[in-house]
Amino acid sequence: MQNAHIPTLDVQRAAFAQGAILFDRHSLPQATPRMLDPTFWAGSNALEGRGGRGSAWLVHGRFGDAVLRHYRRGGLVGRWVDDRYLFLGEASVRCVREFQLLARLYERGLPVPRPLLAGWQRSGLSYRADLMTLRVPDSRTLAECRDVAAADIPWHRIGATLARFHREGAFHADLNAHNVLLDARDVVWLIDFDRGDLRVPARDWQQGNLRRLRRSLDKLGGVRDEDWSALLDGYTRAMAGTSPDELP
């Protein structure tokens, strides 16, 4: 559930030459495109291994700590086209779609980072994009937890949290062990919703999400059968309506 002391989002749009920004006015009352440049933030630091593909920086403002991510291409295409995407209209811009999806999930009380600012700038037929989200405090990725405190991973709760997203129709395009966070209270969060969307709940894509997470864990050295069974048990019970607080 969302914390009562955190205000709801007030999403605003501002256009500028060859681009636009979306921002949460509660967090950034006077947002500007310059805020998507890491050099705007004194003492910003590059982050390693967080937030999926792209360059990421930790920045600090009145809102607290945030992660600023510049979208970059991966795979074979990324060898030739670093950070440009074909412009097909603002509705198709990746940072816009991710910001809007995060806003909808956040307002539904799902554990995702609060979206702060997104912006894109067009050049010819292509555009570049950036996204800033509030950082999840005192958190580690599931991949990091496997290396540091594997015995303490709450597998039931991870499964139950995935079920919460799936019951809402939230599809994560890259559900892997680096995009699942656990904070100091064992609350499970999902990050990096690039190319994600809201869908009609259906077993095919839901099970595909789970298989993708399992493949990710296998690439990191595997997961014990009993741990994966606990995740699936938490998932199945939560899909049937069991509260995460009622799980082992």
N, C-alpha and C positions, 0 to 999 in steps of 0.2 A: 504493500500500500504506500501511497505517497505520504511524505511527512506533512503534517498540517501547517507547519510554519513556513513551508516553501510556497510562494505565490504561484498561481496558475500562469501558463504562458500567455503572452500578449504578442503574437507574431505580426510583425510589420514588414513591409517591402519598401525599398528605396532604389530607384533607378539611377544610373549614372552612364557616362559615355561607354557605349558598347557592352553594357553589363548591368548587373543588379545585385543587391544583397537582400537576404531575409534575416531577421534578427528578433530575439525575444526582448521586447522593450523593458520588461521588468528587470532583466539582467544587464542589458546594455541600453540605457535610455538614449544615448547619442551615438549609435553605431555608425562607423564609416568603413569604406573599403580598405583603408590603411590598416585597420585592425586585423586583417587577414595576412599581413606581412609580419613574420616573426620579429623583425627588427623594431617594430612598433613597441614591443613589450620588453622593457628593460629586464635583463637577467633571464631571458627565455633560454631553455635548454633543449637540445635535440633528444628525442626519445628513441630507444631501440626496441624493436620487437613488439610494439603496441599498435593497435589500430589498423591491422591489415596492410595492404599495399599502400605505398606512398611515404612521403616524408612527414614526420610528426614532431611537434615541439610542445614542451610543457611551458605554459604561460600563466601569469598571475595578474589578477585584477581585483576590483572590488567584489566581484562575484565569487572569488576564490581561485582555486587552481583549475586550469582547463587544458584540454588537448587540442592543438591546432594542427589539422592535417591537410596536406596538399595532395590532391589526387594525382596518382601516377599509374601508368599502364603496367601490367604485368605480362608474363608469357612472352611469346615470340614477337608479338606486336610491340611490346615495350622496348625491344632492342632497336626499333626504328623510329617509333613515335613515343617520346618520353612522357609528356604530360598534356597532350592535346587530344581533344575528343571532337567528333563531328557534331556541329551545331544543327539541331533539328527543331529548335524552338525551346523556350525556357522550360516548358513542362517536361522536357526530356533531359534537362541538365542534371547530372548525377548528384551534385551537392544539394540541389533544390529538392529532388525526390527523396534523398536520404533525410534531409532536415524535416521535411513534411511528414515522413513516416515516423521518425523519432518523436516528433511533436504529438502525433496521434497515439503512439504507444505510451508515451509519458503521461498523457492526459487520461489514459485508461488505467493508470496505476501500475504499469508493468515496469520491471527494473531495467531501465535503459538510461544512458547518460542524458542529462538535460541538454537539449540543443540550444546553443547560444547565438551562433552566427554562421551563415553560409553565403558564399559569393562566387560569382563567375564573371569572366571577362572574355568577350569575343574578339577574335582576330581573323578576319576573312571568313572562311567556312568552318573554323574550329574555335574551341574555347578552352580555357583553363579554369580550374575550380578548387575551392577550399572550403573546409568545414571546421567549426570550433564547437566543442561540446564540453560540458562540465566534467571534470575528472572524478572518477569513482574513488573516494579516499580509502586509504589503507587496504588496498586490494592487490591481489595477484591473479595472473591468468591460471587457468586449470593446468596448462603446461608447466608453469613455474611451480605450482603446488605439488605436482608429481615429483619434481626434483627435490623439493625442500621438505614437504610434510605430507607425503603420500598417504600415510596411515590416517590422517585427519580429514581427508576429503569427504564431504557429505554427499555421497553418491545419490541417496534417496532424494535429497533436496534438489540436486541438479536435475534429476529426472522430472520432479514435480514442477520445477520452474519452466523447463522446456514445454511441459504440458500446458502451463498457463498461457504461453505464447501461442501454442498451436490451437488451443481452444478459441483464441481471439482471431485466428486466421493469419497470424504473423509468420511470414516465410523469411528465413534467414538464408541468403544465397551462399554464404561461406561459413557454415557452422563448424568450427574447429576448436581445438583446445586452446588456441591463442585468443579466441573471441568470447570465451566464457570466463568471467571474473568471479572471484570469491572475496568478499570483504572480511573485516575483522569479526563481524557478527555472523559469518557464514551465510550471508545473503548472497544469492547467485544473480549475476547480472549478465546481460548479453550486450556486446558492443559491435561496431562495424556493420551497419545495415546497408552498405552500398549494394545496390541492385536487389535489395529486399523489397517486399511488398505485402499488402494485405490480400488474402485469398479466401475463397470459400473453403472452410476446413475439409480436408480430404485425406484419407489414409495414405495414398500414394506419395504425395509430396511430404507429408509428415514423417513417414518412415524413411524417405530419402534423406531428410535432414538428419535423422538419427544415424543412418548408415554413414553419412559424411563425417559426423563426429567420431564414430568408431574407427573409420579409416585414419583420421587424424591422430587418434590415440595410438593406433597400431604403428604409425610411422614414427612415433616418439618412443617406441619400445614396448608397446602393448599395454593392455589393461587386464587385470585379473578377472576371471570369469565371474567370481562372486561380486566384484565391484560393479561390473557391467550389469549383472543381474539385479543388483540393488538399484541402479539407475533406471532400468526398465520397469522395476516394480514401482518405484516412485512415480514414474511417468504414467504407467497404466492406472494406478490408483487415483492420481490427480486428474487424469482424463475422465475418470468416472465420478469425479466430484469431491474426492478426499482433500482436505486442506493440508498444505505442507506442514503445518504445526502438529498434525496428527500422525505424521510419519515417524519412523524410528530415528 
